[in-house]
Amino acid sequence: MKYCFAFTLAALFLFTTTTSAQVTAASSSGDAFWVNFWAQPRVMLFGPEEEEFYKNMQNVMFPLDVYAAPLNPSVLDANAQWLKDHPSIDFYVQGYASVRGDIVYNLALSQRRADWVKQQLVSRGVPENRIVMAVGWGQLYPVCLEQDDPCWLRNKLVRFDYVPSGTAVAGHAGSQP
């Protein structure tokens, strides 16, 4: 009976360790895809308006465990002004976090960052109906994979994604020409 119990524990430990290593390996290859994706120039599908959007909109960067005090607060003013000067553009607000911390915590933190940035843009005069969605992705879709402070810092951000005029996305009618 003792040997059966010991064998079961050993088998369970080996299975858990192997499965954990496989999940980590699969996650690493998926993460490498996103690092490469973000490093490539964006493909412009919708013309000069989209190109101008990505040329002018800047990422909002955050320190560790913070969602309401960005490292580059002047970017919020510049982004809001550019959006007010281009009233036909709709967009997504997407929050991210570094891999430090629990995945559930990072999802919640990145959502708080996205929501906070959305509210800051609205308070600066950007109509709320132009923001199709504010969503937090946690530590998914990283910009870099190194396990050091400079890399972790680069992954703690809110970025903006263009939505073409006149499209119906997620129940949002979009701006009509």
N, C-alpha and C positions, 0 to 999 in steps of 0.2 A: 504494500500500500504506500509506504514512504517513497519507494522508488518510482511508482506510478505518478505520485504527486510531484516529485522532483523532475521527472521527465516532462510532465505537462508544463511546469513552470519554465523549464529550459526551452521547450518548443515554442511556448508563447513569447518568451523573450526574443528568441531568434526571429520569429515571424514579425513581431512588432518592429525590431531593429531593421530588418530587410524592407518592410513596407515603408517605414519612415525614410530610409535612404532612397527608395524609389520615388517617393513623393517629392523629396528634396531635389533629386536629379531632374524630375519632370518639371518642377517649378523653376529650377535654374535655367533649363532650356527655354521655357516660356518667357522667363524674365529677359534672357538674352535677346529674344526676338524683339521685345519692346524697346530695349536699349538701342538696338540697331534701327528700329522704326523711328524713334524720336531723333536719332542722329541724321536721318536722311532729310533732304529738302522736301517740303510739302508738295504734293501734286495738286495743282490748281485746276479744279474741274468746272468752276462757275465764273471764271473770268476775272477782270481787273478789280472788281469790288472785293472779291475774296482775297486776292493778292494784297490789296491795300489793308484789309483787315489784319492779316497775319504780319504784315510789315510794321503796323503801328501798335497793335495790342501787345502789351508786355505781361509776362508772368508776374504774379504776386508771390513773393518768397516769405517763408515763415521760419522762426526758430523752433526748437524742440518743444513739444507739448503746448504750443500757443496757437490760437486761432483768431484773436482779435487785436493783434499788434504785429503787423508785417515788418519785415526787415527793410522793405523799400516802400514806405507809405506814399511817396510822391507819385508812384506808378498809378495808384487809384485815381488821383486827380487827372493825370494825363490820359488814362484810359477813358474815364468818364467824359472828358472834354471831346476826345476823338469820337466817341459813340454819339454824343449830342450833335456833333457836326455832321454825322452820317446817320440820319434818323431812319433810313430804310433797312438797316442791318439788324437782324436778329442773331442771337448767339446762345451758346451753352456756357455755363460756369462750371468748371470741373476741378474739384479739390483732390489733393494727394497727400500722402504721409510717407515717412521713411519706414524701413523694416524694423526699426527699434520699437519694441512694445508688442502687445497682443494684437492680433489681426482685427478683432472686434473693436478694440479701443481705437485702432488706426482708422477703421471705417467711420466710426463716430466722429473722430477728430477731423478727418478730411471733409465730412459732411458739414460740420460746424464751420470750417474754413470757407467752403463754397457758399454756404448760407450767409456768412458774415460779409464776404466780398459782394455778394448780390445786394445785400442791404446797404452797403456803402455806396455802391453805384446808384441805387435808387435814391438814396439821400443826397447824392450829388446831381440829381436831375435826369437820370436815365430812366425812361418809363419802364415799369416792371413788366409790362406785357411783351417787351422785346427780349426778355430773358426767358428763353424757352424752358430751361430747366437748370437748376443748381444741384449737382450731384457729387457725392464723395466716393472716391474709388479706393481709399485706404492706400495700402502699399502695392496695389496692383499697377501694372504698366510703368515700371521704374525707368528713370532717365539714366541711371548708372547702377552698377552692382557692387562696387568695392565696399568693403566693410570698414569705412573710416568716416570721420566727421565731414570732410568736404563733399563726399558722395551723398551721405545722408542729407546734408543741407540742400543739395540740388534736387532731391526727391520730395521736399516739403514745400509744395507750391500750389497755387491755383492758376490754371490756364484757361484760355477762352477758345471756343471752337465756333466757327462761322456756320450759320444756317442760311441757305439761299432764300431770297425773297419769294414770297408767295407759296412756300411749301407748308404743308400741314404736318407738323412733327409733334408727337406726344400730346395730341389734343390742342395744340397751339396753331392758330391759323396763319401765323407769320405776318409780315408786313405786306400789304397789298401795294402794288405800284401805282 
